[in-house]
Amino acid sequence: MFRLAVSRLPAHLRSRSICAPASAEASVSAEGSKPCGSDVDDLYATVLSEVPTHGFTPQAITAAVHALGWSPAAARMFPRGPLDVVDRLVATSNRTLAAVLAEKEMSDDPVERFAFAARTRLQMMDKFHPHWSKALALHHSPTNAGNAARQAAMLVDEMAHFAGYSNPDVRFCMVWTSSSHLSA
């Protein structure tokens, strides 16, 4: 089974900051300020809190910048605007799912395990439900097709691994997702 490494993701999609320091000591300046990139993490969290009001739009980023009391130029921390926010949300959710599944003890039934993984991942997006169609449109836009495909492959890989499927055959996705097992 192929296991995609998080280190291969573009820097702006990793859960840690977009400027990952070589060591913890290098991440803090001599003045003792916050680690490099923690501002991006703060802005990301604030943007997600604005999504229920503004959706996945540039207005959500602008409102988050304003809520933090930062200069409007801080919105450029997400150069592709809401697309960067959606990409990071999907990547972070995939990694969170992997962590949850790694700790989960369940029966050996692959159908039950796959259904649990699918439900868990869908529940992560519940709070964004009213705006998720816009997020998916952004995420699967032609300019982001490569990232979307990579993240979808990582998601299916994690779910298949959890279900106990170890054959790297892509047809597995079509068999499982086209069946009614996910409604269980």
N, C-alpha and C positions, 0 to 999 in steps of 0.2 A: 504494500500500500504506500502511496506517496504521502509524505507528511511535509507540507510546505513550512519552511522556517519563517518565523516572524521577522528575522533579521533581513529577509529578502524584500519585505514590504518597503515602499517608499517611506522616508523618514516621517512625513506628515501623517501617516496612517498608524504609526505605532502608538501604543498607549502612553509611553513616556514622551517627553517633550520632543519638539522637532530638532532640538540641538542637544543630542545626547553627549554628555561629557565622558571622557575616558575614565574618570574616577570620581568618587563622591567629593574628594577634596578639591578637585578641579572645577566642580560645579558651583562652588560658593566663592564669591569674590572676596577680596581682602577686607571689604567693609562688612562682611557677614550678611549680605543680602540673600534673597531666596535663590535656590538653584536655577540654573539656566533653563528656560522653558516652562517654569512653573506658572508664568504669566499666561502662556498659551493654554495650560491646563485650567487655570482659573477662568479664562475667557470661554473655553469650551464648555465647562460646567455651567456657566452663566447663560450661554447661548441655549443650551438644552433646557434650562429653566424658562427661557423666553419662547420656546417652540410652541407650547400650548396656546399662547396668545397670538403669535405672529406666524407660526408655521415655519417651514424650512425656507426662509427668505432672507434677503439682505437686511430687512428690517429687524429680524431677530438678532442678527449680529450687531447692528447699530444700537438696538435697545440694550443689549448686554454690555457693550462698551460704555454706554451712557450710565447704566446701573452701577458699573464698577468705578465710574468717575474718571475714566481715561479719556485721552485725546481721541477724536474720531479717526485719527490715523491708525489706531490700534486695530481697527477692523481689517487692516491689511495683513494681520497675522494669519488670516485665512484667504490666501490670494485667489482661490477659485470660489470664494464666497460660500454659500450654503452647501455646495458640492463637497467642500473639504469637511464640513461638519457632518454631513451624511456619511461620507467615506469613513471618517474616524468613528462615528457611532457604530457602523456595521462591523468594522474591524475590532473595536472594543467589545462589542456584543459577542462576536465569534470567540474571542479569547476568554471572555467570561463564561460562555457556554462550555468551552473546553475544560476550564477549571472546575465548573460544577459537575460535569460528567466524570471527570477524573476522581472525584470524591464520592460519587453516588454508588451505593450498593443496591443492586436490583436482582431480579430473577434472571435466568439465562435465556429467556425467550427473546429472540432478536426483534420480533415485531413489537413487543411491549417496550423494549429498550429504544428502538428507533422512534416510536410514537412519543415516548417520554422526551427524547431529545428534541423532536420537532415542536412539541407543545411548550417546552421550556424556552426555546429560542423565540417562538412567537409571543410568549408572555413578556419577554423583554421589551417588545415593541408596543405593548398595550397603551402606555401613556402617550404614545405618539400617533395612535390610531387615526384621529381625525385628519392628520396631515401626512400620513404615511404614503399615500398615493403620489403626492408631490415629491416626497423623498425618493421613492422608487424611480420616478421619472428622471430625477436628477442623477441618481446613482447609475442608471442604465442608459444614460445619454451616450451618443457616439464618442464624445470626447473622453468618456470614463469607462468605455467598454472593457478595456484590459483590466482595470482595477476591479470592476464588478465581477468579471469572470473569475479572476483570481480569488476574490473573497468568497464567491459562491462555491468554488472548488474546495476551499478550505473548510467551509461550513459543512458541505456534504461529506468531506473526508472525516471530519470530527464525528459527525453523526453515524457514519458507517462504521468507523472504528469502535465507537461505543456499542453499537449493535452487534459487534463481533464479526463483521464482514472484513476480510483481509485481502480480497482479490481487487487489484487496481482497475478492474474492468469498468468503464464509464457507464455501460448499460445498466449497472446496478441502480444508478440514480433514476433512470427511466422506469425500471420495474417497481421500485419502492414508491416513488412519487405518483405513479399512475394507478397504484392500487388503492384500495379503500382502507388500508391499514392505518393511515394517518388520522382517520376519524375516530379511531378507538380511544 
